[in-house]
C-alpha cells in the first residue's frame, strides 16, 4: 500500500506541470476576476516541468491563446516598469488603496457589489523569464502572418531589437514595413530601437540600399565608431577618433548644391533661362500681363531654374523690382515660395535672399518666405 502511494506521489509530481499548463488555458475564461492567470499558470508550468520532459510551445494551444498570453505579458511588464518608476511614497499610497478596497469588501460582504474588487497580481518571475516567453510567442505570431502583433509584443517587453533573430526570408519584408510605419508614432528612445531593429534586418538579408536609408536617419556619430574586442577581450577602437569631414558632408548633404551646380555646368544647363526663351520654344507668348499669366510665369521660372539660383525674375532682380510685386495675394505667396525652389539646397547664400521677405508687411509674402525656407533646406542638415 505504501509503495502504491509513493508511486502515485511521484506520478503526480511528474505530471503536475501538465495540470498547470491546462489551467493556463482555462484561465482565459475568468481573466476578469483572476487577472493574468494565463501568464501565471504558464510560468508555473515551466517551473514545475521535470528535466527530461518537454514543455509544449504556446502555439500548440492555438492562436487565441498566444494572443491572450501576449497581452498579459505586456500588461505585467508595463506594470513592473511603472512600479519601478514610482517613488516610495507613491508605492505606499498604492498599497494603502489596495488595503482600503480589501477592507471595504469585507465590511460589505453579503451586500450586492457594484464593481469587481481590485486584485493585486503578484507573478514570481524575472523580467528575463517574461522576455524569453515573449520571444516564444513572437515566433508563433511571425509564423502565422501576425507580424504587427509580434513587433508590438517585443516593443512592450523592450526587446524589439531582438526581432532580427526571428525573421526569415518570408517575414522580414512585412516586419520592416510595419516598423517603418511606426516611426512617426514613436518618441526616443523607442524610435531609435525601431530604427536599429529594421536596419539590422535589412543588413542581415543583404538589403543594403534600404539599410543605408535607415542608417542615415539614425545619424548618431557613435555608430560610426563601434568598439571591437580583440582576442584578449580589451576594447579596441578600429575607426578614427573623429569622423572624416567628407563623410559627414555625404551624410548631411551639405555640399549637394555645389555638386548639383557643377553637374549643370558640365552638361551646359546651368545658365539662367528667361520666360521668353521658354515660351518661344513652346510657341507661346510671355507678353500677356494678367494675374493668371504672372502666376504661370512664377512656376515656369522656378522649375526651369531650380537649384541653380540665378534666375532673373527673383534671385537676380533689383531691390523693389522683384517678380513678387507683380502678383496679388496667393500669387505673391507662390512667387515668394518659388525662391526656395530656385535656391534649392543652397543654405549658404539662399537664406540671405529669402530672409528679407520674412519681414514684409504682406502676410502672403511672409508666409511664402517661410515656406521657401523649408523648401530650401529639404534633405539638407547643417
Residue, then its C-alpha position, 0 to 999 in steps of 0.5 A: x500500500x505504501x509503495x502504491x502511494x509513493x508511486x502515485x506521489x511521484x506520478x503526480x509530481x511528474x505530471x503536475x506541470x501538465x495540470x498547470x499548463x491546462x489551467x493556463x488555458x482555462x484561465x482565459x475564461x475568468x481573466x476578469x476576476x483572476x487577472x493574468x492567470x494565463x501568464x501565471x499558470x504558464x510560468x508555473x508550468x515551466x517551473x514545475x516541468x521535470x528535466x527530461x520532459x518537454x514543455x509544449x510551445x504556446x502555439x500548440x494551444x492555438x492562436x487565441x491563446x498566444x494572443x491572450x498570453x501576449x497581452x498579459x505579458x505586456x500588461x505585467x511588464x508595463x506594470x513592473x516598469x511603472x512600479x519601478x518608476x514610482x517613488x516610495x511614497x507613491x508605492x505606499x499610497x498604492x498599497x494603502x488603496x489596495x488595503x482600503x478596497x480589501x477592507x471595504x469588501x469585507x465590511x460589505x460582504x453579503x451586500x450586492x457589489x457594484x464593481x469587481x474588487x481590485x486584485x493585486x497580481x503578484x507573478x514570481x518571475x524575472x523580467x528575463x523569464x517574461x522576455x524569453x516567453x515573449x520571444x516564444x510567442x513572437x515566433x508563433x505570431x511571425x509564423x502565422x502572418x501576425x507580424x504587427x502583433x509580434x513587433x508590438x509584443x517585443x516593443x512592450x517587453x523592450x526587446x524589439x531589437x531582438x526581432x532580427x533573430x526571428x525573421x526569415x526570408x518570408x517575414x522580414x519584408x512585412x516586419x520592416x514595413x510595419x516598423x517603418x510605419x511606426x516611426x512617426x508614432x514613436x518618441x526616443x528612445x523607442x524610435x531609435x530601437x525601431x530604427x536599429x531593429x529594421x536596419x539590422x534586418x535589412x543588413x542581415x538579408x543583404x538589403x543594403x540600399x534600404x539599410x543605408x536609408x535607415x542608417x542615415x536617419x539614425x545619424x548618431x556619430x557613435x555608430x560610426x565608431x563601434x568598439x571591437x574586442x580583440x582576442x584578449x577581450x580589451x576594447x579596441x577602437x578600429x575607426x578614427x577618433x573623429x569622423x572624416x569631414x567628407x563623410x559627414x558632408x555625404x551624410x548631411x548633404x551639405x555640399x549637394x548644391x555645389x555638386x548639383x551646380x557643377x553637374x549643370x555646368x558640365x552638361x551646359x544647363x546651368x545658365x539662367x533661362x528667361x520666360x521668353x526663351x521658354x515660351x518661344x520654344x513652346x510657341x507661346x507668348x510671355x507678353x500677356x500681363x494678367x494675374x493668371x499669366x504672372x502666376x504661370x510665369x512664377x512656376x515656369x521660372x522656378x522649375x526651369x531654374x531650380x537649384x541653380x539660383x540665378x534666375x532673373x525674375x527673383x534671385x537676380x532682380x533689383x531691390x523693389x523690382x522683384x517678380x513678387x510685386x507683380x502678383x496679388x495675394x496667393x500669387x505673391x505667396x507662390x512667387x515668394x515660395x518659388x525662391x526656395x525652389x530656385x535656391x534649392x539646397x543652397x543654405x549658404x547664400x539662399x537664406x540671405x535672399x529669402x530672409x528679407x521677405x520674412x519681414x514684409x508687411x504682406x502676410x502672403x509674402x511672409x508666409x511664402x518666405x517661410x515656406x521657401x525656407x523649408x523648401x530650401x533646406x529639404x534633405x539638407x542638415x547643417 
